[in-house]
Amino acid sequence: MNLPQSTAAPAPSNPHLAAVLQNKFGLSLLLVVLSRGEDLQSSDPATESTQNNQWTEVMFMATRELLRIPQAALAKPISIPTNLVSLFSRYVDRQKLNLLETKLQLVQGTR
């Protein structure tokens, strides 16, 4: 499953999520929640379709905002989950996955 490719204008940014990404604690907590949520989501084959769709939308929203926000605006997270690549790999293509991974690794190492 990949982020929808649209020829329309990009989805508007989420100001609350943007603020979370610019806060060290907020970004760290978001990454942990996404990591744990993805673990739970992928480990339960009986997950209802509605819950699956809601989780997918959360992942798309987080991914869009992480890709949209400039690297310089991202806070340095306390840590990055070890399953970062697999966390986003179900939702983005390889190019976007590489961008996310590079962006988060650079932020982790430079601040």
C-alpha positions as CSV (number, residue, x, y, z in Angstrom):
1,M,0.0,0.0,0.0
2,N,1.4,3.4,-0.9
3,L,0.5,7.0,-0.4
4,P,-2.1,8.0,-2.9
5,Q,-0.7,9.7,-5.9
6,S,-2.8,12.7,-6.8
7,T,-2.5,15.3,-9.5
8,A,-4.5,17.7,-7.4
9,A,-3.0,20.1,-4.9
10,P,-1.1,18.4,-2.0
11,A,-3.1,17.7,1.1
12,P,-3.0,20.6,3.5
13,S,-0.6,20.3,6.3
14,N,-1.8,19.5,9.8
15,P,-0.6,22.3,12.1
16,H,-0.9,20.1,15.2
17,L,1.1,17.4,13.7
18,A,3.7,19.9,12.4
19,A,4.0,21.2,16.0
20,V,4.6,17.7,17.3
21,L,7.3,17.1,14.7
22,Q,9.1,20.2,15.8
23,N,9.2,19.2,19.5
24,K,11.8,16.7,20.7
25,F,9.4,14.9,23.1
26,G,6.5,15.1,20.6
27,L,8.5,13.6,17.7
28,S,10.0,10.9,19.9
29,L,6.5,10.0,21.3
30,L,5.0,10.0,17.8
31,L,7.6,7.6,16.5
32,V,7.2,5.2,19.5
33,V,3.3,5.3,19.1
34,L,3.6,4.7,15.3
35,S,6.1,1.9,15.9
36,R,4.0,0.1,18.6
37,G,0.7,0.7,16.7
38,E,2.2,-0.8,13.5
39,D,3.4,-3.8,15.5
40,L,-0.1,-4.3,17.0
41,Q,-1.8,-3.7,13.6
42,S,0.4,-6.1,11.7
43,S,0.3,-8.8,14.4
44,D,-3.5,-9.1,14.6
45,P,-5.0,-10.6,11.4
46,A,-8.5,-10.3,12.8
47,T,-8.3,-6.5,12.9
48,E,-11.6,-5.0,11.6
49,S,-11.5,-3.3,8.3
50,T,-12.6,0.0,9.9
51,Q,-9.7,-0.1,12.3
52,N,-7.3,-1.0,9.5
53,N,-8.6,1.9,7.4
54,Q,-8.2,4.3,10.4
55,W,-4.7,3.1,11.1
56,T,-3.8,3.5,7.5
57,E,-5.0,7.1,7.4
58,V,-3.0,7.8,10.6
59,M,0.1,6.4,8.9
60,F,-0.6,8.4,5.7
61,M,-1.0,11.6,7.6
62,A,2.2,11.1,9.6
63,T,4.1,10.2,6.5
64,R,2.9,13.1,4.5
65,E,3.8,15.5,7.3
66,L,7.2,14.0,7.8
67,L,7.9,14.3,4.1
68,R,6.5,17.9,3.9
69,I,8.3,19.5,6.9
70,P,11.8,20.8,6.2
71,Q,14.5,18.8,7.8
72,A,15.8,21.9,9.6
73,A,12.3,22.2,11.3
74,L,12.3,18.7,12.7
75,A,13.2,18.2,16.3
76,K,16.0,15.7,17.2
77,P,14.1,12.7,18.6
78,I,15.4,11.1,21.8
79,S,15.6,7.8,19.8
80,I,14.4,6.3,16.6
81,P,12.7,2.9,16.7
82,T,14.7,0.1,15.2
83,N,11.8,-0.9,13.0
84,L,11.7,2.5,11.3
85,V,12.1,1.1,7.8
86,S,9.5,-1.6,8.2
87,L,7.2,0.9,10.0
88,F,6.8,3.0,6.8
89,S,7.5,0.4,4.2
90,R,3.9,-0.8,3.9
91,Y,2.8,2.8,3.2
92,V,5.3,4.4,0.9
93,D,7.4,3.5,-2.1
94,R,11.1,2.9,-1.9
95,Q,12.1,6.5,-2.9
96,K,9.9,8.1,-0.1
97,L,11.0,5.4,2.3
98,N,14.7,6.4,1.6
99,L,13.8,10.1,2.0
100,L,12.2,9.5,5.4
101,E,15.0,7.3,6.7
102,T,17.7,9.7,5.6
103,K,15.8,12.7,7.0
104,L,15.3,11.1,10.4
105,Q,18.9,9.8,10.5
106,L,20.3,13.2,9.6
107,V,18.2,14.9,12.3
108,Q,19.2,12.2,14.8
109,G,22.9,12.8,14.1
110,T,23.1,16.5,13.7
111,R,21.4,18.1,16.7
